[in-house]
Amino acid sequence: MQIPHDTRRALDVVVALVNTAAEPEQPDGLSDIGTLRGFVREYAISDVGELSARDLAGVRTVRGKFAQVFAAPNSRAASSLINELVATAGTTPQLTDHDGYDWHVHYFAPGASVGDHLAADGGMALAFIVVSGEQERLRRCEAPDCRRAFVDLSRNRSRRYCDSRTCGNRLHVAAYRARRKEADAHPEGSEQVEVVHGGEQQQGPDHR
C-alpha cells in the first residue's frame, strides 16, 4: 500500500497517541503537562506554543476519538467519527516545506491548539485509509495481554501483533514451549496398555 510520507508520519503520531491511553498494566502516558510536552517533542509536532491544562484535556479528548475510529465496526461509522474530528478542528489545508522537509500538506489552521493540530492532521490521515478502502488495517494487537493499536501495512494484511519482535515472538515462544511440554508428557511409543500380573490389572508401556 502506497502512503505519502506526510500521511504515514501523521498515522505514526495517531498510533502513538492512542497507545498512551491507560491500560490495566500501563499508566496513562499523558498524565500531566510534562508528559504531553515530551510527546510533542518526541514526535516533532510543529507550531506548538506554551502548553496548558486545557491543551492536555483537549489532546486526551482527541486520543479518545482516534481510539473510537480504530474500534469502528465499518467505514460509515469510521467516516462519521473522522468528519466530526476534522470539522471540530477547523481544518485548513496549506502547503509547507518547513524544517527542511519537502513540500507536504498541513491540515491544521495557523495558531491551532495542539489538540486541533493532532485532530486535523491525524483525522485526514485516517480519512486517507478509509477512502482507500483499507479501514481493516487499523488494528489492535491480538496478544491476549496487549491491546496496542497499529496500522497493518503488510502486503496481504496479515499482521496480527503490534510488534512481531515482542508480542509476536513472545507468543510464538509460549506456543512452542506448550507443544514441547505436551510432547514430553506423551512421548511417542509410550502409549499405556493393560498387562496382567498375578491376576491384577496394571498399566504399563506397550512393548509390541
URHU-V187772 format. One record per pair of residues at least 6 apart in sequence whose C-alpha atoms are under 8 Angstrom apart, sorted by the first residue. I is the first residue (numbers start at 1). J is the second residue. D is the distance in Angstrom with one decimal. If there is no record, write none. Layout:
i->(I;I)
j->(J;J)
d->(D;D)
This chain:
i->(1;1;1;6;6;7;7;7;8;10;10;10;11;11;11;11;13;13;14;14;14;14;15;15;15;17;18;18;18;18;18;18;19;19;19;20;20;20;21;21;21;21;21;22;22;29;30;30;30;32;32;33;33;33;33;36;37;40;47;48;48;55;55;55;56;58;58;58;59;59;59;62;62;62;62;65;65;66;68;68;69;69;69;69;70;70;70;70;70;72;74;75;75;78;79;79;82;82;82;82;83;85;85;85;86;86;86;86;88;89;89;89;89;89;89;90;90;90;90;91;91;91;91;92;92;92;92;93;93;93;93;93;94;94;94;95;95;95;95;96;96;96;96;96;97;97;106;107;107;107;107;108;108;108;108;108;109;129;137;137;137;137;138;138;138;138;139;139;139;139;140;140;140;140;140;140;140;141;141;141;141;141;141;141;142;142;143;143;143;143;146;148;149;150;152;152;153;160;161;161;162;189;190;190;191;191;192;192;192;192;193;193;193;193;194;194;194;194;195;195;195;195;196)
j->(153;154;155;104;105;124;125;128;125;121;122;125;122;125;126;151;43;122;63;66;118;122;149;150;151;63;63;64;66;67;148;149;29;148;149;28;29;30;27;28;29;30;63;28;29;35;36;56;60;53;56;51;52;53;56;56;51;48;111;113;114;113;114;115;115;114;115;116;114;115;118;85;115;118;119;81;85;123;78;81;77;78;81;82;78;138;139;140;149;78;135;130;135;130;127;130;123;124;126;127;123;119;120;123;119;120;123;124;116;108;115;116;117;119;120;108;109;116;120;107;108;109;120;106;107;108;109;105;106;107;108;109;105;106;107;103;104;105;106;102;103;104;105;106;103;104;121;117;120;121;124;116;117;118;120;121;117;135;151;152;153;157;149;150;151;152;149;150;151;152;147;148;149;150;160;161;162;147;148;149;150;160;161;162;160;161;161;167;168;171;167;162;162;162;158;159;159;168;167;168;168;206;205;206;205;206;203;204;205;206;203;204;205;206;201;202;203;204;201;202;203;204;202)
d->(6.7;7.9;6.8;6.4;7.3;8.0;5.2;7.9;7.5;6.2;5.4;6.1;6.3;6.0;7.1;7.8;6.8;7.4;7.9;7.0;7.8;5.8;5.9;5.9;7.5;6.1;5.5;7.4;6.6;5.9;8.0;6.8;8.0;5.8;6.3;5.9;4.3;6.4;7.6;5.2;6.2;7.5;7.8;4.0;6.8;6.7;5.6;7.6;7.6;7.9;7.1;6.9;6.7;6.6;6.2;6.7;7.3;8.0;7.4;7.3;6.1;6.9;6.5;6.4;8.0;7.9;5.1;7.9;7.0;4.5;7.7;7.7;6.5;7.5;6.1;7.1;7.5;7.9;7.9;7.6;7.9;5.2;6.5;7.3;7.9;5.6;6.4;7.7;7.7;5.3;7.8;6.3;6.6;7.6;7.1;7.2;5.6;7.7;7.3;6.7;7.9;5.8;7.0;6.2;6.2;5.0;5.9;7.2;7.6;7.1;8.0;4.5;7.2;6.1;5.7;7.1;6.6;7.5;7.5;5.4;5.2;6.0;5.6;7.7;5.1;5.5;4.9;6.4;5.6;4.1;6.8;7.5;5.5;5.4;6.3;6.4;5.6;4.6;6.3;7.9;5.5;5.6;6.2;6.9;4.5;6.4;6.6;7.7;5.5;5.3;7.5;6.7;4.9;7.8;5.2;6.3;7.5;5.8;5.4;4.7;7.0;6.7;7.4;6.3;4.9;6.5;5.7;5.5;6.1;6.9;5.4;5.5;4.4;6.1;8.0;7.5;7.2;5.1;5.4;6.3;7.3;6.0;4.5;5.0;5.8;5.7;6.6;6.3;7.6;7.3;7.8;6.2;6.7;5.7;7.6;5.8;7.9;7.9;6.1;5.7;8.0;7.3;5.6;6.5;6.1;6.1;6.1;5.5;5.0;6.1;5.7;5.7;6.2;5.8;6.4;5.8;5.0;6.4;6.0;5.6;6.3;6.5;6.4)
